Amino acid sequence: MGITYKDSGVDIDEGNETVRKIKPLAKSTFRPEVLSDIGHFSAFFNLTNTRYKEPVLVSSTDGVGTKLALAFKSGIHNTVGIDLVAMVVNDIVVTGAEPLFFLDYFACGKLSSNIAEMVISGIAQGCIEAGCALIGGETAELPGFYKDNEYDLAGFGVGIVEKSSIIDGSNITQGDVIIGIASSGIHSNGYSLVRKVFFDIHKYSLDTYIEELGKTLIEELLTPTKIYVKPILNLLKNYSLKGMAHITGGGFIENIPRILSPQLKATIRKDGLEIPPIFTIIQKLGNIEEYEMFRTFNCGTGMVLVANSNYADDIVSLLKSMKLKAKIIGEIRKREQSEQQIEFV
């Protein structure tokens, strides 16, 4: 009897079992516009009955990064899927767009339907939190390419916004106020540095209990990225925003200037920031300079909004009513040519 595909490392039956397990997870996220079922060659999403006069589609793609290494070590796989969705939909909503649908790419060396189901359950949960549909994806078994029980994730999302309502920072002016919304922790950036500090240098274990955190290290490090979609869309029903920045890789230093014209700078008041203990611990253990912290991590602020100063306090109050920690953390000022576009005072 000749060799089979399974002999070479690809188990079609396990792949079929994975699809069987994830179908109900995906269906739980479906919106009325979804026309297709999981398993077709492509997914269909009907835009006929949308309320938009000049609809513009907004897309984004991202991954989870080396945070996945902690999922492999701990065997906890049901949170990184939330991270995957969050990294994509948070980038979409900062334009003022409503995320519509999401697709994932799950690649591994040897497919385990149980691990895949845990990962996809997190993706489905993230999609429900964001109000978008998980309408498809790809599961790839690549023997010899990944180690056993390891995988990589990528996500792709599409949103929609009225052309006249696109938020891109072009209306930001001197005197506007910067509002920060708290993160849920480290989110999904800087984990190569996190792992180096805790595990390579200081030899911490995953289950090390850290008094300042009130939890184990792995519980803190695998806390999922906050999804800001529904609160921000609710906010936009009542107030206009001039700009938004998702604080991901590059931290404050790289992300806030992306929405500013060259003539403007963001002034952040450090004493107004509430930096959670995990970042203080990382900085101390790694002997990391403050600038490097703000360029690598969100440091407790996962989303930044820029608004007219006349109703900034009302925006903060509304965000707090939606159970988000929010506060004014700075303002927009005129920038001299020699100055950086972000300064801390």
Secondary structure, 3 states (H helix, E strand, C coil): CCCCCHHHCCCHHHHHHHHHHHHHHHHCCCCCCECCCCCCCCCCECCCCCCCCCEEEEEEEEECHHHHHHHHHHCCCCCHHHHHHHHHHHHHHCCCCEEEEEEEEEEECCCCHHHHHHHHHHHHHHHHHHCCEEEEEEEEECECCECCCCEEEEEEEEEEEEHHHCCCCCCCCCCCEEEEEECCCCCCCCHHHHHHHHHHHCCCCCCCEECCCCEEHHHHHCCCCCCCHHHHHHHHCCCCCCEEEECCCCHHHHHHHHHCCCCEEEEECHHHCCCCHHHHHHHHHHCCCHHHHHHHCCCCEEEEEEECHHHHHHHHHHHHHCCCCEEEEEEEEECCCCCCCEEEC
